[in-house]
C-alpha cells in the first residue's frame, strides 16, 4: 500500500514529497475531480493525505472516501 498526498500549497507538497510520499499539486476543482476519478481506480492506495483547503473544494467526494474502507483519509488542518 502506498501513501498519496494532495496539496494546493507548494510548501506542503514539496515537504511531504521530500519525506518519500507520492504527492500531487492541485489548484482547482476540475483538476481535483479528475485526479480523484483516477485515484478510485488505484487499489494500491492505503492512505490519502489532504489539507483543509483541498477538502473544501469537494467535500462531498471526500465524505464518500471517508465512508469507504480504503483509502484511509487523513485531513491536515
C-alpha positions, 0 to 999 in steps of 0.5 A: 500500500502506498501513501498519496498526498494532495496539496494546493500549497507548494510548501506542503507538497514539496515537504511531504514529497521530500519525506518519500510520499507520492504527492500531487499539486492541485489548484482547482476543482476540475483538476481535483475531480479528475485526479480523484476519478483516477485515484478510485481506480488505484487499489494500491492506495492505503492512505490519502493525505489532504489539507483543509483547503483541498477538502473544501473544494469537494467535500462531498467526494471526500465524505464518500472516501471517508465512508469507504474502507480504503483509502484511509483519509487523513485531513491536515488542518 
